[in-house]
Amino acid sequence: MVDPFPEHAVQVLVVRQDAPEVRARLDRYRALLDTGEREREARFHFDADRERFVIGRALARLQLSRYLGGDPRQWSFVANAHGRPELLARGGAPTFGFNVSHTRGLVAFAMARTTDVGVDVECIDRVLTHDIADRFFAPAEVATLRALPARDQARVFFDFWTLKEAYIKARGMGLALPLRHFAFRLRAPAPPAIAFDPEIDDDAETWQFAQAWPTDRHRLAVAVRRSGADLDVRIEDVVPRVDE
Ligand SMILES: CC(C)(COP(=O)(O)OP(=O)(O)OC[C@H]1O[C@@H](n2cnc3c(N)ncnc32)[C@H](O)[C@@H]1OP(=O)(O)O)[C@@H](O)C(=O)NCCC(=O)NCCS
């Protein structure tokens, strides 16, 4: 059965790697992958990374089949020039964009009716330094960070980090987009806004951003380009189901 994709929506699914229901299904997820993905899976050094890769690709396949129909094993992905896996276009199929992100303990997946969609999730337990902000953040972001009391800096660091990653992932260009040449403004409770230096040819008004805390250790950001009003960003915790 094919479900209609929710109108004017971005779907964001979050999978907890350590959930017993997820662990019990890892073999079934693995069985959905194609030869290239299995070769890649075999090259991971650590089991935890391997599992997150398997979960991410299985989730992408299951969601595409949910909305487009057919067997989740049928989908072929091609990497764009910067490595983003995209759905190999098939005649007549509606276009969807999707993006996957993994971090310690979590896999996130975003899907929309545009290819310009990106998601990033980070575990905030990791050690951070001002050096990273100085190297990768825009001057305005660095200034915002440094002006904060020490106790708030880690949280805001990951706000900027995940938003910047979500944007470059939505553009599908990875680090080919200079991270220092666009800056986020955090305006909670309003959504974050982006501003571009002249080096980046893009229109800030076309972008929508959303943030979430899927757990108290994980920060998530989504970026999507929309043509009209804001989309409905639906974030859900799931255990991907595979038909027996
Ligand atoms: C590769 C990159 C797109 C994301 O890397 P990441 O944050 O380490 O990893 P994530 O788990 O969030 O994303 C990886 C997934 O994104 C997708 N992806 C790969 N290349 C991509 C690209 N160019 N654009 C969008 N998505 C991409 C893939 O689905 C990949 O998952 P896969 O292993 O299942 O194929 C890129 O942005 C990168 O290398 N970033 C470096 C991080 C950094 O230094 N940031 C500085 C602070 S902001």
The ligand as a MOL file (V3000), in Angstrom:
LIG
                    3D

  0  0  0     0  0            999 V3000
M  V30 BEGIN CTAB
M  V30 COUNTS 48 50 0 0 0
M  V30 BEGIN ATOM
M  V30 1 C 29.8050 14.5740 4.4000 0
M  V30 2 C 29.0670 15.7170 4.9670 0
M  V30 3 C 27.9780 16.0520 3.9770 0
M  V30 4 C 28.3550 15.3520 6.3010 0
M  V30 5 O 29.1730 14.6670 7.1290 0
M  V30 6 P 28.8440 14.3010 8.6360 0
M  V30 7 O 28.1800 15.4320 9.3480 0
M  V30 8 O 30.0970 13.8000 9.1770 0
M  V30 9 O 27.8560 13.0680 8.5520 0
M  V30 10 P 26.2840 12.8620 8.5900 0
M  V30 11 O 26.0770 11.5790 9.2870 0
M  V30 12 O 25.5160 14.0360 9.0990 0
M  V30 13 O 25.8880 12.6960 7.0550 0
M  V30 14 C 26.3510 11.6390 6.2830 0
M  V30 15 C 25.2760 11.3000 5.2740 0
M  V30 16 O 24.9940 12.4410 4.4810 0
M  V30 17 C 24.7960 12.0530 3.1320 0
M  V30 18 N 25.7730 12.7940 2.3270 0
M  V30 19 C 27.0070 12.4500 1.9040 0
M  V30 20 N 27.5420 13.4620 1.1830 0
M  V30 21 C 26.6210 14.4550 1.1740 0
M  V30 22 C 26.5660 15.7600 0.5880 0
M  V30 23 N 27.5620 16.2400 -0.1390 0
M  V30 24 N 25.4530 16.5040 0.7880 0
M  V30 25 C 24.4140 16.0320 1.5000 0
M  V30 26 N 24.4030 14.8120 2.0760 0
M  V30 27 C 25.4890 14.0450 1.9130 0
M  V30 28 C 24.9630 10.5490 3.0590 0
M  V30 29 O 23.6760 9.9770 3.0750 0
M  V30 30 C 25.7170 10.2190 4.3080 0
M  V30 31 O 25.2670 9.0060 4.8510 0
M  V30 32 P 25.7260 7.5790 4.3110 0
M  V30 33 O 26.9670 7.2750 5.0600 0
M  V30 34 O 24.5830 6.7510 4.6600 0
M  V30 35 O 25.9300 7.6050 2.8620 0
M  V30 36 C 29.9200 16.9640 5.0550 0
M  V30 37 O 29.0850 18.0170 5.4060 0
M  V30 38 C 31.1420 16.9690 5.9430 0
M  V30 39 O 32.1170 16.3170 5.7160 0
M  V30 40 N 31.1460 17.7710 6.9620 0
M  V30 41 C 32.3090 17.9240 7.8150 0
M  V30 42 C 31.9310 18.3150 9.1640 0
M  V30 43 C 32.6500 19.5560 9.6270 0
M  V30 44 O 33.8500 19.6530 9.6500 0
M  V30 45 N 31.8640 20.5580 10.0690 0
M  V30 46 C 32.4160 21.7550 10.5650 0
M  V30 47 C 31.5720 22.4130 11.6050 0
M  V30 48 S 30.0820 23.1120 10.9470 0
M  V30 END ATOM
M  V30 BEGIN BOND
M  V30 1 1 1 2
M  V30 2 1 2 3
M  V30 3 1 2 4
M  V30 4 1 2 36
M  V30 5 1 4 5
M  V30 6 1 5 6
M  V30 7 2 6 7
M  V30 8 1 6 8
M  V30 9 1 6 9
M  V30 10 1 9 10
M  V30 11 2 10 11
M  V30 12 1 10 12
M  V30 13 1 10 13
M  V30 14 1 13 14
M  V30 15 1 14 15
M  V30 16 1 15 16
M  V30 17 1 15 30
M  V30 18 1 16 17
M  V30 19 1 17 18
M  V30 20 1 17 28
M  V30 21 1 18 19
M  V30 22 1 18 27
M  V30 23 2 19 20
M  V30 24 1 20 21
M  V30 25 1 21 22
M  V30 26 2 21 27
M  V30 27 1 22 23
M  V30 28 2 22 24
M  V30 29 1 24 25
M  V30 30 2 25 26
M  V30 31 1 26 27
M  V30 32 1 28 29
M  V30 33 1 28 30
M  V30 34 1 30 31
M  V30 35 1 31 32
M  V30 36 2 32 33
M  V30 37 1 32 34
M  V30 38 1 32 35
M  V30 39 1 36 37
M  V30 40 1 36 38
M  V30 41 2 38 39
M  V30 42 1 38 40
M  V30 43 1 40 41
M  V30 44 1 41 42
M  V30 45 1 42 43
M  V30 46 2 43 44
M  V30 47 1 43 45
M  V30 48 1 45 46
M  V30 49 1 46 47
M  V30 50 1 47 48
M  V30 END BOND
M  V30 END CTAB
M  END
